[in-house]
């Protein structure tokens, strides 16, 4: 089915035609239409047009109104203030448009697919090998996953990349310790290589224990330290036995990573995990290309890129160091090699990095270097989707009582535990089995964590407050999930009654408000995807649920005045449920049928 033209676009078209016929030079001028609390829409474009043509704006507005045909789409237009147009849409147009979205067999609710999709590489969810995931890893995963869902839904070709930290000098110490204590990473159960919560916990506890023991030995035993440093040289030289042990650390860490991502209800595929080591073979060539082109220069033995606008506290320039004076490569060489791979091999048009705002300067320098080298340009762009910090209730960076970073697993478990208690309170009333309580508790808890993150603009810090997150009141995912479940309850009670649109019916104010907002789903999704701003979709969905609450208060559904009105209201709530379900899915959040 073709996409549905939104009411905004239909009204816009009528206004643009009336403008052009009133003033031929206004052809192609934007009427500047927006939703309004004075009417359904307000158009402000006449003021600028009148000024440009030295006309009286109110007179021009009156002239434009006389050229607008009212009836099927626009019910009424009036001139207000200095020359604004207040526009009321016909009830019939609202219901007909929603009916077209409801009838979309693809289930896309009339959201169009991109006519010319590009290829976007999105770099997100980047934990470190042999290290525990903490609260700081949450935002990249949750924001990145939502942006992936949104872009894929609009038809973009998306390549996911998880740039895990799997290389570096610390592996010398770890590998040497494993060589001398070969059973440290063994699992008690031979089937433990399968990813489950238990195998993930066991893998992490083995890695943690080994890391601590190796660190103690490294700091206290000079001979071990020497052996560990030799092992780094072996690793970088590609010694097969050393690489095999390094691979064990990567594989164990993946068992753990995947168990955490599974808890987060996120789908991470192994081929998409390309860590720092995946670009090792490109590092020397990246440096050669940068040096030969003059983009990078040698300074005190190191290969550096300088920028006029990046200076240290002493006023001296701070360069991006691509290769150290001892010949070692830093993060910059890896990140620049990854850009080359993503542009020339993966053929991307856009590369999005979902990375902490504290790394903004690094990425600004990396992107500028890639532009100077000709790898990025107006056709191929890189963008850092920077995010702020997760704070505790006290407004300081989130820590445990002992002052340590919070383990991500503990935080998710507590959210699910709290949510399960909330679900259990209402379970008897809606007839949930114990199995349903546990499953719904999981979806409500994980949804609460994701929504709290996604309903805040990414670049802002936000407070992690579980009491607020699992509250049934306010801007929370639980409020939206309950709105969805409440509609499902009405549809079940409706029995054989049909949900059918009746465009001939007059709509109550609460029906109109809900209907006009539902019609904006497609334009909201496209805007949110284009700007990588999932928080605006969260705000839209919260407004859907709020308008639905008002609708319930004012418009009986099953006890409507006439059979036609009941069918029309069942159609309206069913479309609302589908919109909530689809919108929440794009944020990576499930909507249980009963709550």
C-alpha positions, -999 to 999 in steps of 0.1 A, spaced: 0 0 0 12 35 -8 19 59 21 -9 80 35 -7 118 29 -10 134 63 -36 160 72 -8 185 77 4 179 40 -32 180 27 -39 213 45 -5 227 34 -13 219 -2 -47 237 -1 -31 267 15 -2 269 -9 -27 267 -39 -48 295 -24 -16 316 -17 -4 312 -53 -38 321 -68 -40 352 -45 -5 363 -53 12 347 -83 47 354 -69 38 334 -38 40 302 -58 62 277 -38 61 298 -6 58 278 26 26 286 45 45 278 78 17 255 91 19 242 127 -5 226 152 -21 252 174 -41 254 206 -63 281 191 -75 258 163 -63 226 147 -36 244 127 -22 279 124 -4 293 93 20 322 99 36 324 64 15 353 52 33 378 75 66 374 58 50 373 24 31 405 30 63 422 42 82 411 12 55 424 -12 48 455 9 12 445 13 -11 447 44 -8 412 60 -44 411 73 -58 422 39 -36 396 21 -48 369 47 -84 378 40 -78 375 2 -62 341 7 -91 329 28 -116 338 0 -96 315 -23 -97 284 0 -124 258 -8 -139 245 25 -156 212 27 -139 178 25 -105 187 41 -107 222 56 -140 229 75 -132 265 85 -105 292 82 -105 325 101 -80 354 101 -66 362 135 -42 389 149 -20 407 123 -26 380 96 -24 345 110 -48 319 97 -65 296 121 -76 264 104 -101 238 115 -100 204 97 -132 186 88 -141 156 110 -147 136 79 -111 142 68 -97 131 102 -116 98 102 -109 91 65 -72 97 69 -70 75 100 -90 48 82 -64 48 54 -36 43 80 -57 15 97 -62 -3 64 -24 -4 56 -19 -42 50 19 -38 56 12 -28 92 33 4 87 3 27 96 9 46 64 46 54 71 64 56 38 97 39 30 125 61 18 125 65 -20 163 65 -22 177 48 9 213 52 17 237 30 38 244 40 74 270 24 96 261 28 132 288 22 158 272 15 192 273 -8 223 311 -10 226 321 -29 258 357 -39 266 370 -74 266 377 -90 300 360 -61 318 326 -59 334 299 -38 318 288 -9 340 261 18 340 283 38 315 277 12 288 239 15 290 233 47 270 253 37 239 235 4 237 200 17 243 203 49 221 221 30 193 196 2 192 166 27 189 184 46 161 190 13 143 153 3 146 142 38 134 165 39 104 157 3 93 119 11 96 123 40 72 140 18 47 177 27 53 203 0 48 219 -2 82 252 -19 90 256 -24 128 291 -22 143 301 -30 178 337 -16 182 346 -36 213 379 -29 231 398 -61 224 434 -50 219 461 -33 239 490 -39 263 468 -52 292 464 -85 272 501 -93 277 495 -96 315 463 -115 310 476 -140 284 508 -147 304 487 -154 335 465 -178 316 495 -195 301 508 -202 337 473 -210 351 456 -228 321 423 -237 338 413 -202 351 387 -197 323 372 -232 324 334 -235 330 321 -260 356 295 -272 330 307 -283 296 276 -267 279 284 -233 294 296 -219 261 259 -214 253 248 -179 261 226 -179 292 224 -156 322 242 -182 343 270 -188 317 274 -151 313 278 -145 350 303 -174 353 323 -161 323 325 -127 339 334 -140 373 362 -161 359 375 -131 339 373 -108 369 391 -132 392 418 -138 366 422 -100 359 426 -92 397 451 -121 402 471 -111 371 472 -74 382 485 -84 417 512 -105 402 521 -79 376 525 -52 403 545 -74 428 566 -98 406 592 -82 384 599 -114 365 562 -119 357 561 -83 346 590 -90 321 573 -121 308 540 -102 304 557 -74 284 574 -100 261 539 -115 256 526 -81 243 554 -82 217 544 -118 207 507 -107 205 515 -78 182 538 -100 161 509 -124 155 524 -154 173 498 -182 168 499 -196 204 495 -161 219 467 -152 195 448 -184 204 449 -175 241 439 -139 233 409 -154 214 398 -172 245 395 -139 263 375 -125 235 352 -156 233 346 -157 271 338 -119 271 313 -124 243 295 -151 263 291 -124 290 283 -95 266 256 -115 249 240 -125 282 238 -88 292 225 -77 258 199 -105 259 188 -92 293 184 -58 276 162 -74 250 187 -64 223 197 -85 192 235 -84 188 249 -106 159 284 -120 160 294 -107 125 286 -72 136 311 -73 165 343 -59 149 367 -48 176 398 -27 175 418 -58 164 397 -59 132 416 -30 118 452 -40 128 461 -49 92 451 -14 80 470 7 106 504 10 88 487 19 55 465 45 72 496 62 86 514 60 52 484 76 34 481 104 59 519 111 58 523 109 21 493 133 15 508 158 41 477 155 63 499 142 91 534 153 99 562 140 121 567 159 153 592 147 179 592 113 162 554 109 164 530 111 135 506 140 142 477 160 128 475 196 139 444 219 141 443 257 144 414 256 168 427 229 192 451 242 218 462 232 253 460 254 284 495 268 276 482 280 242 503 254 222 485 233 196 473 198 208 477 173 179 459 141 171 486 115 175 481 88 149 514 69 156 535 73 188 573 79 186 580 43 196 560 31 166 529 20 185 494 30 173 468 48 193 430 50 191 432 76 164 449 52 139 422 25 147 393 50 143 407 64 111 412 29 97 376 20 107 364 51 87 384 39 56 368 4 60 333 18 64 335 42 35 354 22 9 344 -14 18 310 -10 34 301 19 10 284 39 37 269 74 31 267 81 68 286 68 98 270 75 133 291 71 164 270 67 196 297 77 220 300 96 253 300 134 249 334 134 268 350 120 237 337 148 214 371 165 209 387 132 199 360 125 173 360 161 160 398 157 153 393 122 138 365 134 114 384 165 104 415 144 96 394 120 75 379 150 56 414 164 49 424 130 36 394 129 13 378 99 30 348 120 43 332 147 22 297 162 14 285 128 1 299 107 30 294 122 64 303 111 100 283 122 130 289 117 167 256 111 185 270 123 218 253 113 250 255 127 286 262 109 319 238 87 340 235 104 374 223 91 407 193 106 425 218 131 441 227 145 407 262 132 409 277 104 386 259 72 395 280 51 419 274 23 445 274 32 483 311 21 483 318 47 456 323 21 428 307 21 393 274 3 392 274 -31 375 249 -30 346 236 -64 354 227 -54 390 210 -23 378 188 -42 353 180 -69 378 168 -43 403 147 -26 377 130 -60 368 125 -68 405 108 -34 411 87 -37 380 76 -73 388 63 -60 422 43 -33 404 28 -59 380 21 -83 408 -1 -57 426 -25 -56 397 -21 -92 386 -52 -106 403 -75 -79 389 -65 -87 353 -60 -125 358 -23 -129 352 -6 -163 357 27 -165 376 45 -170 343 29 -139 329 38 -118 360 74 -128 356 75 -121 318 56 -88 321 78 -78 350 108 -82 327 93 -62 299 81 -34 322 115 -33 340 137 -32 310 112 -9 292 114 15 322 152 17 320 152 22 282 124 48 282 141 68 310 172 70 288 154 76 255 129 102 268 158 125 276 177 143 248 208 121 243 233 149 250 218 157 284 227 140 316 198 122 333 190 109 368 186 72 373 157 70 397 140 36 397 111 48 419 102 73 392 109 49 363 84 23 374 57 48 384 23 44 368 19 81 367 39 106 346 62 103 316 72 66 320 71 36 298 48 18 323 22 46 317 24 39 280 24 1 285 -7 4 306 -24 26 280 -18 -2 254 -30 -30 278 -61 -10 287 -71 -8 250 -65 -46 246 -88 -52 275 -115 -31 259 -111 -49 226 -114 -83 244 -146 -71 262 -160 -58 229 -164 -95 218 -179 -97 183 -184 -59 180 -165 -46 150 -140 -17 148 -151 2 117 -144 38 107 -175 60 101 -163 92 84 -199 106 84 -199 109 122 -193 141 141 -163 138 164 -162 149 201 -133 173 210 -113 145 227 -118 122 196 -106 150 173 -75 158 195 -65 121 196 -72 116 159 -52 146 148 -22 135 169 -24 99 156 -23 112 121 11 128 128 28 94 135 44 91 101 58 126 99 71 122 135 89 89 128 105 103 96 117 135 114 130 115 144 149 91 122 164 118 100 177 138 130 186 107 152 164 120 180 145 91 196 135 114 226 111 132 202 93 98 194 91 92 232 75 126 237 50 119 208 40 85 223 36 101 258 12 126 242 -7 97 226 -12 81 260 -22 114 276 -48 122 249 -61 86 252 -67 92 290 -87 123 282 -106 104 255 -115 77 281 -128 103 305 -151 119 280 -160 93 254 -175 60 264 -164 32 239 -185 1 247 -214 22 260 -214 47 231 -247 63 221 -251 45 188 -238 12 173 -220 34 146 -203 55 173 -192 24 192 -177 9 160 -159 42 152 -145 45 188 -134 9 187 -116 17 155 -100 48 170 -87 29 201 -75 0 180 -55 24 158 -41 41 190 -30 7 203 -13 -1 170 5 32 170 17 28 206 28 -8 198 48 2 167 62 34 183 74 15 214 89 -13 193 110 14 175 124 24 209 131 -13 217 103 -16 243 77 -44 244 39 -38 250 24 -67 270 -12 -75 261 -24 -77 297 -11 -57 326 
